Structure formats: C-alpha cells, structure tokens
C-alpha cells in the first residue's frame, strides 16, 4: 500500500476570503428578510399585544409587567435546562 503525501500549506497560501464572503452575504440576506418582515407586519397586531399595558393604567400596570416577566423567565429557564441536558448527553457539541 502506497502512502499519499499531502502537500503542506503555509499561512500565505491559505485564503479565507470565500468564507468571509459567504458570511457577509448570509448576514445581508438575513437583514433584508428581517427588514421585509418588519415592514410586512401589520401594526394592529403590535398594538393589540400592548393593549393590556394601555388598559392597565396605575397600580395594575405592575401586575401586568410582572406576569409577562415571569412568563419570559419561565421560558428562558426551561430552554436553558433543555440545552444543558442536550449538551450533557453529548447530543450536541458546542
């Protein structure tokens, strides 16, 4: 069996320009898509999401804010636990 020798490359012969261009193009496509989605989102939907804040003037504003914050923290905690479990089981290497 004949061993094939691979030529060694020095740093001057390695070009990463293609990888950088792919990254820049992907980021540009992402920015365009997010901008298009932002323009296409009906404003009524956004105003409806914050209608309970507007209705909760005064002391009940804190309760609405606390309820949303607790919901966010619950989702964050659950997703963090899932990611940690997946990494611990070596299902995903980070």
N, C-alpha and C positions, 0 to 999 in steps of 0.2 A: 504494500500500500504506500502510495506516494503522498507525502505531506505537502499541502499547498501553503506557500508562504504568502502572507498578506503584506502588501506594502505599508510601511508606516508613514503616517502623515504628520507633518509638523503644524504648528499653530497657524502659520502663514498660508497653508494650503486648505484650511477648513473655513468654509463660508457659511454663516448663519443667516445671510440676507433673506433667503427664501422663507425661513421660519418666521422672521420678523415681519415680512410682508404678509404672510398668512395671518398672523396675529393682528396686524393693523387692519387688514381687510375684514376679518371677523368682527373686530370691535366696531368698525364703521357700519357694517351691516346691522349689528345689534343696536347701535344708536339710531339708525334710520327706522328700524322696526319699532323701537320703543317710542320714538317721536310720532310715528304714524298711529300707533295705538293710543297715545295721549291725545292726539287730535281727533281720533275717531270715537273716543269715549264720550257718551252723552253726559252733559253736565247735570241733568236731572238725577242721574244715578249718584253722582258725587254729593249733590245737595241732599238727597234722601239719606245718605249714610250719616250726615252730620245734623240731620233734623232733630234728633233727640238731644243733642247738645244745645241747640237753639231753644228747644222747648223746656229744657231744664235750667231755667234761669234761677239764680240764687243758690240756696243751700243744697238742692238736689243735684247740682252740677258735679259736685264732688263724688256722689254715689255713681253717677253715670261714668265718670272718668275712672273711678276705682274698678268698676265692673269690667270695663274694657281693658284696663291694665292687667287685672288678674287673668282675664282670658288670654291675653298676649303671653304672659309669663307661663301659664299652663302649657300653651302650645310650644313655647321655647324650651321648657323643661322636658317635655315628652320627646321632642325631636332630638334634643341633646342626649337623652338617655338612649334613644334608638341608635344614634350614630356611635356612641361609645360602645354599645353592645356589639354592633356590627364590626367595629374595629377590633374589639377584644376577641371576637370569634375568627379573626383574620379573613372575613369575607370581603373586606375592602382594605387595601393597604394605602395608608396616607403617609 
